[in-house]
Amino acid sequence: MAPPAVQRLRQHRNDLLSTARLRKLFWRGVWGFVVTAWIWVLLLNATADFIQWLKIFGSMLAAYAISLFRPGEEEPRYGLDHEFAIDSDEFLPSIAGATDMTFLPGNQIRILNNGDEFYPAMLDAIEGAHRSITIEAYIYWAGEIGKRFALALAGRARAGVKVKILLDSVGSATISDEIVNTLKDGGCQLEWYHPIHWYTIDRVNNRTHRKSLIIDGRIGFTGGAGIADHWLGSAEDSDHWRDIQIRIEGSAVTPLQSAFSLNWLETTGELISGDDYYPRHKIAGRLEVQSILSSPETGSSTVRIMYYLSIICARKNIYIANPYFIPNDQAIDILLAARQRGVDVKIMVTGIHNDNMIARHNSTRLYGRLLEGGVEIYEYNRTMLHHKTMVCDGMWSTVGTTNFDDRSFAHNDENNICVYDSAFGSEWESIFLNDLKDCDQVKLHNWRNRGIWVKATELLMSLFKAQV
């Protein structure tokens, strides 16, 4: 054992080393803290900058998305007076000039009520095709009727008929592989309108809502119905929709073919021409027909112009049947103005069987001003009502694909057929009045007392008003 003096020296040395070690550890800790603190400051600052940039980038994306869904057309704001009536000499030239769509003579039109009437007529026409078949459709879904159409179309393609089908990539997304394969294996050309890719995002909100079937360029079908099983039957229950198609024969088919041709050209780069698609038309009937084509590409909806001008020129009655009736303030104003000058205004909409509850809530939310102004509103409660028609003063009638809402007016490609004829108008009036038997009239008292939760839901749904 070392002497006590040596032990004390060693202990003193160890104490000094411990103190130095502690001092060193202390300053190392201080330095580590300083370094770590600066690292955290830098990280937090970088994170803050990243979050800030993320917010900016997110805001830019949101602004771009809003621009995509913003209506791309300008509705008329001036000239919506009613200086001349539907039965005046000024009406037809004004309608033709304002929409840039002329009236074509020598047409025959047959009204087809519900799937039991229009699907057999359409399939018969397909079977009788000799040269070409073109289809432009928002809805072609999987199911029984979809298979029947696919087999008929493939059969005609195998027989040498040129079959071109343009489907909306959103509306027809649920078509089955079986139907697609049947069509393609049969020799049909099937293309998709505005498929959704990152490089086509600027067109995502422009859909083709048209429903047209054109046979040999001579016979055309259009109206509210697509190709899906819920259009089968005769609107006998809630599983079978109420709808109307028309069969057109004559020169008025050409604009429908032109509409298909332009969208086909945009989609495929192929220009269709020649007698297979644009034959010379013989006189098929006595009706002069205006075929209105509407697209956001034109800047202002020609169908909206037609509707507004018809309403402001009506003097006796306006009967509108439309499943998604969501008028903006200007449309409400001209409907109220019509009522104030003594016009009988009746609106028929889809009631409890509406397939789009966002649209229904947006529609019912707007009933108030119309009801207060004397406009009569009827909800069709037998099944889903889906046709889009209007008849004014028993003379001027229109049927087509266009819903009375901003989506159809401002975002979709649509088509409407218009006729100025008392016998034809009387037929549409009879259909409208007959459908009233399956409606419940909306009363102002009931609308005002529809409940706070219903009103709150309507307010929430109003955020999506322009997109339904």
C-alpha positions in Angstrom: 0.0 0.0 0.0 1.3 3.5 -0.9 2.1 5.9 1.9 -0.7 8.2 3.0 1.1 11.2 1.3 1.1 9.5 -2.1 -2.5 8.4 -1.7 -3.4 12.1 -1.0 -1.5 13.2 -4.2 -3.2 10.5 -6.3 -6.6 11.5 -4.9 -5.9 15.2 -5.6 -4.9 14.3 -9.1 -8.0 12.3 -9.6 -10.1 15.1 -8.3 -8.4 17.5 -10.7 -9.0 15.1 -13.6 -12.6 14.6 -12.6 -13.1 18.4 -12.4 -11.5 18.8 -15.8 -13.6 16.0 -17.2 -16.7 17.5 -15.8 -15.7 20.9 -17.1 -15.0 19.3 -20.5 -18.2 17.4 -20.5 -20.0 20.5 -19.4 -18.7 22.6 -22.3 -19.2 19.7 -24.7 -22.8 19.6 -23.5 -23.1 23.4 -24.0 -21.6 23.2 -27.4 -23.8 20.2 -28.3 -26.8 22.1 -27.1 -25.8 25.2 -29.1 -25.2 23.1 -32.3 -28.4 21.1 -31.8 -30.4 24.2 -31.1 -29.1 25.8 -34.3 -29.9 22.7 -36.2 -33.5 22.7 -34.8 -33.8 26.4 -35.6 -32.7 25.7 -39.1 -34.9 22.7 -39.4 -37.9 24.5 -38.0 -37.2 27.4 -40.3 -36.9 25.1 -43.3 -40.1 23.3 -42.2 -41.9 26.6 -41.9 -40.7 27.6 -45.3 -41.7 24.2 -46.7 -45.2 24.5 -45.1 -45.4 28.0 -46.5 -44.5 26.9 -50.0 -46.8 23.9 -49.6 -49.6 26.4 -48.7 -48.7 28.5 -51.7 -48.6 25.4 -54.0 -51.9 24.2 -52.6 -53.5 27.6 -53.1 -52.3 27.5 -56.7 -53.8 24.1 -57.2 -57.1 25.1 -55.6 -57.2 28.2 -57.8 -56.6 26.1 -60.9 -59.2 23.6 -59.8 -61.7 26.4 -59.3 -60.9 27.8 -62.7 -61.6 24.3 -64.2 -65.0 24.1 -62.6 -66.0 27.7 -63.2 -68.7 28.1 -65.9 -67.0 28.9 -69.2 -69.9 30.6 -70.9 -71.4 34.1 -70.6 -75.2 34.2 -70.3 -77.1 37.1 -71.8 -77.6 40.0 -69.4 -79.3 42.5 -71.6 -82.1 42.3 -74.2 -84.2 39.9 -72.1 -87.4 41.9 -72.6 -90.5 40.7 -74.3 -91.3 43.1 -77.1 -92.6 40.4 -79.4 -94.5 37.2 -78.9 -94.0 33.6 -80.1 -96.7 34.0 -82.7 -95.1 37.1 -84.2 -93.2 37.2 -87.4 -90.1 38.2 -85.4 -89.8 35.1 -83.2 -88.4 32.4 -85.6 -85.8 34.7 -87.3 -84.7 35.8 -83.8 -84.4 32.2 -82.5 -82.5 31.2 -85.7 -80.2 34.3 -85.6 -79.5 34.3 -81.8 -78.6 30.6 -81.8 -77.0 30.5 -85.3 -79.1 27.5 -86.1 -81.4 27.5 -89.1 -84.6 25.7 -89.6 -84.5 22.7 -91.9 -87.6 21.6 -93.9 -89.1 18.3 -94.8 -88.8 16.3 -91.5 -90.9 13.7 -89.7 -90.7 13.3 -86.0 -92.1 10.5 -83.9 -92.4 10.8 -80.1 -91.4 7.6 -78.2 -92.5 7.3 -74.6 -90.3 5.2 -72.3 -88.1 2.2 -73.0 -90.8 -0.1 -74.2 -91.2 2.3 -77.2 -87.8 3.8 -77.9 -85.5 0.8 -77.4 -87.3 -1.5 -79.9 -87.4 1.4 -82.4 -83.7 2.1 -82.0 -82.7 -1.6 -82.3 -84.9 -1.9 -85.4 -83.2 1.0 -87.0 -79.8 -0.5 -86.2 -80.8 -3.7 -87.8 -81.8 -1.8 -90.9 -78.6 0.2 -91.3 -76.8 -0.3 -94.6 -73.9 2.2 -94.6 -73.2 3.8 -91.3 -74.1 4.0 -87.6 -72.9 6.7 -85.3 -73.6 6.9 -81.5 -72.6 9.7 -79.1 -73.7 8.9 -75.6 -73.1 10.1 -72.0 -74.4 6.8 -70.5 -73.8 3.3 -71.8 -73.8 1.0 -68.8 -73.4 -2.7 -68.2 -76.7 -4.7 -68.3 -79.3 -6.4 -70.4 -80.0 -3.6 -72.8 -76.4 -2.8 -73.1 -75.6 -6.3 -74.3 -78.5 -6.2 -76.8 -77.2 -3.0 -78.3 -73.7 -4.4 -78.4 -74.8 -7.5 -80.2 -76.9 -5.6 -82.7 -74.1 -3.1 -83.4 -71.4 -5.8 -83.7 -73.7 -7.7 -86.1 -74.1 -4.7 -88.4 -70.3 -4.0 -88.3 -69.6 -7.6 -89.4 -72.0 -7.0 -92.3 -69.9 -4.2 -93.5 -71.6 -1.2 -91.9 -69.3 1.5 -90.5 -70.0 1.7 -86.8 -68.5 4.5 -84.8 -69.3 4.9 -81.1 -68.2 7.9 -78.9 -68.8 7.5 -75.2 -68.2 9.9 -72.4 -65.4 8.6 -70.3 -67.1 9.6 -67.0 -70.7 8.9 -67.8 -70.0 5.5 -69.3 -67.3 4.4 -67.0 -69.4 1.5 -65.7 -69.7 -0.2 -69.1 -68.6 -3.8 -68.8 -65.6 -5.5 -70.4 -68.0 -7.9 -72.0 -69.8 -5.2 -73.9 -66.5 -3.4 -74.9 -65.1 -6.7 -76.2 -68.3 -7.5 -78.0 -68.2 -4.2 -79.8 -64.5 -4.2 -80.6 -64.4 -7.9 -81.6 -67.3 -7.2 -83.9 -65.4 -4.5 -85.7 -67.0 -1.4 -84.1 -64.8 1.7 -83.5 -65.2 2.6 -79.9 -63.6 5.8 -78.6 -63.8 7.8 -75.3 -64.6 11.5 -75.0 -62.2 13.4 -72.8 -60.6 10.6 -70.9 -59.1 11.8 -67.6 -55.3 12.0 -67.6 -52.9 14.5 -66.0 -52.3 16.1 -69.3 -56.1 16.5 -70.1 -57.0 18.0 -66.7 -58.0 21.3 -68.3 -60.9 19.4 -70.1 -62.1 17.3 -67.2 -65.2 19.3 -66.5 -66.4 19.3 -70.2 -68.5 16.2 -70.8 -70.6 15.2 -73.7 -74.1 14.8 -72.4 -75.5 14.2 -75.8 -77.5 11.1 -76.7 -77.7 10.5 -80.4 -78.0 7.5 -82.6 -77.8 8.2 -86.3 -78.5 5.6 -89.0 -77.0 6.1 -92.5 -77.1 9.8 -91.9 -80.9 9.7 -92.6 -82.6 8.6 -89.3 -81.7 10.0 -85.9 -82.7 9.4 -82.3 -82.2 11.8 -79.4 -83.7 12.7 -76.1 -83.1 12.1 -72.4 -82.3 8.4 -72.4 -78.9 6.6 -72.5 -78.4 2.9 -72.7 -79.0 1.3 -69.3 -81.5 -1.1 -67.7 -83.4 1.5 -65.7 -84.8 2.9 -68.9 -86.4 -0.4 -69.8 -90.2 -0.8 -69.3 -92.9 1.9 -69.2 -92.1 3.8 -66.0 -94.3 1.4 -64.1 -92.4 1.6 -60.9 -89.4 3.3 -59.3 -86.9 0.9 -61.0 -88.0 2.0 -64.5 -87.5 5.6 -65.4 -89.9 8.0 -67.2 -88.2 9.3 -70.3 -88.8 10.3 -73.9 -86.8 9.9 -77.1 -87.7 11.2 -80.6 -87.1 9.6 -83.9 -86.2 12.1 -86.7 -86.1 11.4 -90.4 -85.1 14.2 -92.7 -82.6 17.0 -93.1 -82.6 17.8 -89.3 -80.5 14.7 -88.8 -77.5 16.4 -90.4 -76.7 18.8 -87.5 -76.8 15.8 -85.1 -74.3 14.0 -87.4 -72.2 17.2 -87.5 -72.1 17.3 -83.7 -70.9 13.8 -83.6 -68.4 14.4 -86.4 -66.8 17.4 -84.6 -66.3 15.5 -81.3 -65.1 12.4 -83.2 -62.6 14.5 -85.0 -61.4 16.1 -81.7 -61.1 12.6 -80.1 -59.6 10.6 -82.9 -58.3 13.0 -85.5 -60.5 11.3 -88.1 -62.7 13.4 -90.4 -65.9 11.6 -91.5 -67.4 12.6 -94.7 -69.2 11.4 -97.8 -72.7 9.9 -98.6 -72.3 7.3 -95.9 -72.7 10.0 -93.3 -74.1 13.0 -95.1 -76.6 11.8 -97.8 -78.9 14.1 -99.8 -82.2 14.1 -97.9 -85.6 13.5 -99.5 -88.7 15.1 -98.0 -89.7 12.8 -95.1 -92.4 15.0 -93.6 -93.9 18.5 -93.2 -92.0 19.8 -90.2 -89.4 22.5 -90.2 -86.9 21.6 -87.4 -84.2 23.5 -85.7 -81.4 21.3 -84.3 -79.5 23.3 -81.6 -76.0 22.2 -80.6 -74.5 23.6 -77.5 -71.0 23.5 -76.2 -68.9 25.5 -73.8 -66.4 26.0 -76.6 -68.8 28.5 -78.2 -68.6 30.8 -75.2 -72.4 31.2 -74.7 -74.8 28.3 -74.4 -77.1 28.3 -77.5 -79.6 26.1 -75.6 -79.7 28.6 -72.7 -80.4 31.4 -75.3 -83.2 29.4 -76.8 -84.8 28.7 -73.4 -84.5 32.3 -72.3 -85.8 33.8 -75.6 -88.7 31.3 -75.6 -89.7 32.2 -72.1 -89.7 36.0 -72.6 -91.7 35.7 -75.8 -94.4 33.4 -74.4 -97.9 35.0 -73.9 -100.2 32.1 -72.9 -98.4 29.2 -71.2 -95.0 27.7 -70.5 -94.8 24.0 -69.6 -91.3 22.8 -68.6 -90.5 19.2 -67.7 -87.0 18.7 -66.4 -85.4 16.4 -63.9 -82.7 18.7 -62.6 -84.4 22.2 -62.5 -81.8 24.5 -60.9 -82.5 28.0 -62.4 -80.1 30.9 -61.6 -81.4 34.3 -60.5 -81.8 35.5 -64.1 -83.8 32.5 -65.1 -86.1 32.9 -62.1 -86.5 36.6 -62.9 -87.7 35.9 -66.5 -90.0 33.1 -65.3 -91.6 35.5 -62.8 -91.8 38.2 -65.4 -93.7 35.8 -67.6 -96.1 35.0 -64.7 -96.6 38.7 -64.1 -97.8 39.3 -67.6 -100.4 36.6 -67.3 -98.6 33.5 -68.6 -99.5 30.2 -67.1 -96.1 28.8 -65.9 -96.0 25.1 -64.8 -92.7 23.4 -63.9 -92.5 19.6 -63.6 -89.5 18.2 -61.8 -88.4 14.8 -60.4 -89.7 14.3 -56.9 -88.8 11.7 -54.3 -87.2 9.3 -56.7 -84.5 11.7 -57.8 -81.2 9.9 -58.5 -79.2 13.0 -57.7 -80.0 14.3 -54.2 -77.6 17.2 -54.5 -79.5 18.4 -57.5 -82.8 17.8 -55.7 -81.8 19.9 -52.7 -80.5 22.6 -54.9 -83.8 22.6 -56.8 -86.1 22.7 -53.8 -84.1 25.4 -52.2 -85.1 27.7 -55.1 -88.8 27.1 -55.1 -89.6 30.0 -52.8 -89.5 33.0 -55.1 -91.2 31.0 -57.9 -94.0 29.9 -55.7 -94.5 33.4 -54.2 -94.7 34.7 -57.8 -97.4 32.3 -58.8 -95.4 29.8 -60.7 -96.8 26.3 -60.3 -94.3 23.5 -59.4 -95.1 19.8 -59.6 -93.0 16.9 -58.4 -93.3 13.7 -60.4 -93.4 11.0 -57.7 -94.2 7.8 -59.7 -90.6 7.2 -60.6 -87.5 9.1 -61.8 -88.6 11.6 -64.4 -85.8 12.2 -66.8 -87.0 13.8 -70.0 -86.2 17.4 -70.8 -89.0 19.2 -72.7 -90.6 22.6 -73.0 -93.7 23.8 -74.9 -94.8 27.4 -75.1 -98.1 28.8 -76.2 -99.0 25.4 -77.7 -96.8 26.3 -80.7 -93.2 26.2 -79.8 -91.7 23.0 -78.4 -88.2 21.6 -77.7 -86.9 18.3 -76.5 -83.3 17.2 -76.0 -80.6 16.3 -73.6 -80.2 19.6 -71.8 -81.1 19.9 -68.1 -82.2 23.3 -66.8 -79.1 23.9 -64.8 -75.7 25.6 -65.1 -73.9 22.3 -65.6 -75.8 21.6 -68.9 -75.7 25.2 -70.0 -72.1 26.0 -69.1 -70.1 22.8 -69.1 -71.6 20.0 -71.2 -72.0 19.4 -74.9 -75.8 19.1 -75.5 -78.3 19.0 -78.2 -82.0 20.1 -78.5 -84.6 19.7 -81.3 -87.0 22.6 -81.7 -90.3 22.7 -83.7 -92.7 25.5 -84.4 -96.0 23.7 -85.1 -99.4 23.7 -83.4 -100.2 20.0 -83.9 -96.7 19.0 -82.7 -97.0 21.4 -79.7 -100.4 20.1 -78.8 -98.9 16.6 -78.6 -96.3 17.8 -76.2 -98.9 19.6 -74.1 -101.0 16.4 -73.9 -97.9 14.4 -72.7 -97.2 17.1 -70.1 -100.7 17.3 -68.8 -101.0 13.5 -68.6 -97.8 13.3 -66.6 -99.3 15.8 -64.1 -101.6 13.0 -62.9 -98.5 11.3 -61.3 -97.3 14.6 -59.7 -97.9 16.3 -56.3 -98.1 20.1 -56.5 -95.7 21.9 -54.2 -97.5 24.3 -51.9 -95.8 27.5 -50.6 -97.0 26.8 -47.0 -95.4 23.3 -47.1 -92.2 24.6 -48.7 -91.8 27.2 -46.0 -92.3 24.6 -43.2 -90.0 21.9 -44.7 -87.8 21.8 -41.5 -84.5 23.2 -40.3 -82.5 20.1 -41.2 -83.8 20.1 -44.7 -82.9 23.8 -45.0 -79.4 23.2 -43.6 -78.9 20.4 -46.1 -80.0 22.6 -48.9 -77.6 25.3 -47.8 -74.7 22.9 -47.8 -75.6 21.4 -51.1 -75.8 24.9 -52.6 -72.0 24.9 -52.6 -72.1 22.4 -55.5 -74.9 24.2 -57.4 -72.9 24.9 -60.5 -71.7 21.3 -60.8 -74.9 19.3 -60.7 
